[in-house]
């Protein structure tokens, strides 16, 4: 698994597999899942990850996010 956080956009990407993506769905307004042909989750994208409380906010990150 690989996790990448983009602080300038407050987006967290969790990449679980290198399988080709064949289908994408929205679970909520800020959570999108990508699936492989066999139904396994390949990737999860979470918008507003810090703002929605899904990952902790650190004071050192304050300068990297627009208010």
MODAQUI-V481355 format. One record per residue. N is the residue number from 1. RES is the residue in three letters. SS is DSSP state (helix for helix, strand for strand, loop for the rest). NEAR is the number of other C-alpha atoms within 8 Angstrom. Layout:
((N/RES/SS/NEAR) (N/RES/SS/NEAR))
This chain:
((1/UNK/loop/6) (2/UNK/strand/6) (3/UNK/strand/8) (4/UNK/strand/7) (5/UNK/strand/8) (6/UNK/strand/8) (7/UNK/loop/9) (8/UNK/loop/7) (9/UNK/loop/8) (10/UNK/loop/13) (11/UNK/strand/12) (12/UNK/strand/12) (13/UNK/strand/11) (14/UNK/strand/11) (15/UNK/strand/10) (16/UNK/loop/9) (17/UNK/loop/8) (18/UNK/loop/5) (19/UNK/loop/6) (20/UNK/loop/7) (21/UNK/loop/10) (22/UNK/loop/8) (23/UNK/strand/8) (24/UNK/strand/9) (25/UNK/strand/7) (26/UNK/strand/9) (27/UNK/strand/8) (28/UNK/strand/6) (29/UNK/loop/5) (30/UNK/loop/10) (31/UNK/strand/11) (32/UNK/strand/12) (33/UNK/strand/13) (34/UNK/strand/13) (35/UNK/strand/14) (36/UNK/loop/13) (37/UNK/loop/9) (38/UNK/loop/5) (39/UNK/loop/6) (40/UNK/loop/7) (41/UNK/strand/11) (42/UNK/strand/15) (43/UNK/strand/12) (44/UNK/strand/12) (45/UNK/strand/12) (46/UNK/strand/11) (47/UNK/strand/10) (48/UNK/loop/10) (49/UNK/loop/12) (50/UNK/loop/10) (51/UNK/loop/7) (52/UNK/loop/6) (53/UNK/loop/8) (54/UNK/loop/7) (55/UNK/loop/6) (56/UNK/loop/6) (57/UNK/loop/7) (58/UNK/loop/6) (59/UNK/helix/5) (60/UNK/helix/5) (61/UNK/helix/9) (62/UNK/helix/8) (63/UNK/helix/6) (64/UNK/helix/7) (65/UNK/loop/10) (66/UNK/loop/6) (67/UNK/loop/2))
